[in-house]
Amino acid sequence: MSHKYLLAHDLGTTGNKATLFDADESAVKASTFQGYPTDYSQPGQAEQDPADWQAAIWQCTRRLIEQAGIDPAHIAAVSFSGHMQGALLVDKAGKPLGKCIIWADQRATTQADFIASACGSENLYRLTGQRISPTYTAPKVMWIKEHHPELYKQAYKILQPKDYAAFLLSGVFATDHSDASSTLFFDLAKRRWMSDVIQAMGLDIGLLPEAYPSTTVIGHVTKEAATASGLVAGTPVVIGGGDGACATVGAGSVREGEAYAYIGSSSWIAVTSRQPILDPQQRTFTLAHLMPDYCFSLGTMQAAGGAYNWLQRLLHENESTETLKAMDAQAANVPAGAGGLLFLPYLMGERSPYWNPLARGAFVGLTMPQGQPEFARAVLEGVSFNLRLILDALRVQDIQIAKLLLIGGGAKSPLWRQILADVLGLPIHLPALTTEATALGALIAGGVGVGLFPDFNVIDRLIAIREAERPQAVNQQKYAALLDLFKRSYEALDPIFAELAQITTVK
């Protein structure tokens, strides 16, 4: 008997992960990864070349089909996930008009200030669930219009990474509600573009693609895409969702009040709800869930695993799993507190809870006896401290969180899991597929879209969950005191960050 397969592409910050899922056996059949670079050549700027995405999609698809040894005619649907808050301008033929300004880019501070003035911070937060920040699509598009007006005039559509991937396969310009909800253009409650707000920004609503529910079949694999990818022409293409929304489903957070944390290049803590949960201080934000009529509220930080990888490159001049394990082993021999060394993980500015694009990373408490082990533990603890600030911001909104599901590459580290349990004061639970959650969410969207799955509750039979670590009382007490010093270190350095930016920022 021939099986039904689902294929998902997850365009992450470091590369594309393609996953082939056997819907009949409820198991991953094969997966593959192809990396691509990010251009961080200017302070506060981050760009990717969509040609790299295209190459990764074609090659990963062919590799998967070959590895799995399946007939591509048995692939029931292709769906997508991708990093959010980008700005890729394409012409009418779908040709990119330059690189994509990605989520980590912080250059559009002036444009974000204009949006706050023209549209009102409180008003926009209430409508979109987002606080105004240069990380979102709207100020990035304004920056392009102001600095590269010739490109803006040539543009036909503004796409997110996964939207461009869907276009490559289907020839259709589209986005989904989750990616749309991270642009500052989208009414979260009404699930539609806001023409009056877009006009107030001086932008053209016609540049925005149609926004659909994440399970929508937007088209089918074209003959040209079939030739390039090895897929069969006519295979359904499901739009899928942004990586945050896909990870939420893949982590098992598909019911009211279910919370999880993700640690990859960036990190966040999120909780699912039916209604947008708005924070009076706007430290957290809300996005559309893959499930219709649901949202998830979260706080997200810029550099988590990215900070640990930065330290790895700094100390070892290379990146490998073996080196990371060695760093963990060294850090595990250092008691909680990293020998009095604090790390502020603001290497790319910061979103939650400070929303300060000028924030910078810092080590506080350096002494001669400290070495690589203390540095490694301080980075793990610093990321965890900032996640604790995010958790506290969510708790202010009367959200009761008794445990935390953990996914992403960071979930593979027992040491980091224990540090998180101690800093957050919560037991850490692990889904069986900790690093597949984002792809799994996209796969489920594809399966629901073509009728292989009845709804998103199918996640309950697709993944097993176990308790991994529990908080240790002695470390909890020590980390509570250090958390206060962590917050005060940021507050003390905040004015210095602003002055540094005035001196060093490239205009």
Steps between C-alpha positions, in 0.01 A plus 500: 500500500638843407537748783396862507783743571517864603796724418585817691771757450602701806706802395689583819756769569796266444358283222211303355387180670287278281299218659309212342225358720323166457137583583400133516770403749499839681877517477775708343618311193803718423640847561782706360656840553680752284654808654526849358669816627363817655666831422569686827766723343353824638406557866129441554449356150413143400421383146467174310514423129180330374711324238647301790148404614413387149811285466433344842136422414581330169795304635337399829188376319698286258720368782197403712332310219823315425576422866149374570481303178138592443290578196446880512149440367415378852577841654155632592604860569792737541480760776728763649634673807744788507651770714263793538502883485700518178469727199571356155392710204430316174388615158194373310691194380599420858863601448657633824600866485792451734566313821239438771526714811440236769359499853831579673546828312469812717581780255149648463489685832407836344217338305371325813491837677300646210247215518456562873432866432272448199301199623530512879684237699205402719259491206728280290575267792127454560428429132799288404612351831849636422695784650673725252858393435749507212493118506162493322433506129329841479796719607734290285287565192493870585880495530527343152262760356704785649849367426434305178195664338582344163457151648176594670359631171589173325345284773186298431475312833661487843561143612619312806761222457250215500271698267782519245559126537129435436517726195797310361300178504153629410549829316243654738558810714350435844562517873325358804343659806791420732766665282261786421453561871872579542507788251320787685262508201248239624187527716540200731136472607349551153776310317543756222740767374434849641472738205478818710812413701697407189396827337611695808844340461515625142505148358295319235264225621521346152852383584363256756404151383169339586506367859349154553451255787813286541332182373403652164602327178614809308594315181689204360859421404568644155675314220807723539515439876451126446800490267717690748391314815416148394141535616202408286322789327157551654603411857295722738688793656377601848613845616590394858611761753771704663755307705361621831149381418623167360718442805201569724305216340804272481568551871146383579360839603162466333269574794429799719773563757761255365849656513838415351845646443713483188879534497657529158696794357239715673272395784151557631243393755141474372154406623192416291173690549173572321526877540802729461665557838617860514763617748458861627879540480514339152781268601332205328310467174241276338497317165241302309514126570494242223159405636222737392361718780801436726800717588820452691654766722875507545814685582797438274869582525746559220802288592473172694664206329647769277686641802638157589610444139665843504701397806587170332642681196684745723667233710543219249491667156257239371148368553430134568278287721810353664628843599163595649495180704852575623393851603201350687728254679730782611209718612344213697805498729439863596249564784187707439595866458796442264756614755336842531483562126181642347428508128254738334397315179412807295732437206238612244305754703205356687129449473324370813494634758693821418434554129825687466679469164798684650556245778835323480655188647725525804689289751479646851725382783812394310792379716834337430408147623211469256547305180311323227279295737373812678439678172299206367285471811448877517361502145258216576391674819471843337261371234302322774479817710352693210249219442402529867422870443277396210327235711433756773353738241258229390408417859403861565215432261360237744617209290549191717798297379581182691749344260685588185541294184844559349589468131780610267868421485559627854266231632767240419728634774428340843702777666302778337173324584600485868609864503164595348309294757692670781475855361135473391390298803307258279531132407621457144312255277635369170302394193650201323588714195666800665680619186224404255221708655497780245502261206237286674269800533536573128442133417180494707377815324563321171326185618195688625497700177465192279283299740756244624451629857162601648635796703802624695428277800670226300820624668401299810553170321803616301732590791569361847590739783714426807613697802871574472625726780355646820618815682768458766422710807860602577563630148160672491594716797834597351350577161227718658771728641695499175187581301471830686865581421439402136213750473696775675802441274285568194348811660845635584636438150193616306612866467846386396349288222327810362822703504695218334243490221543872434874455462516172304179461297559519124258748344 
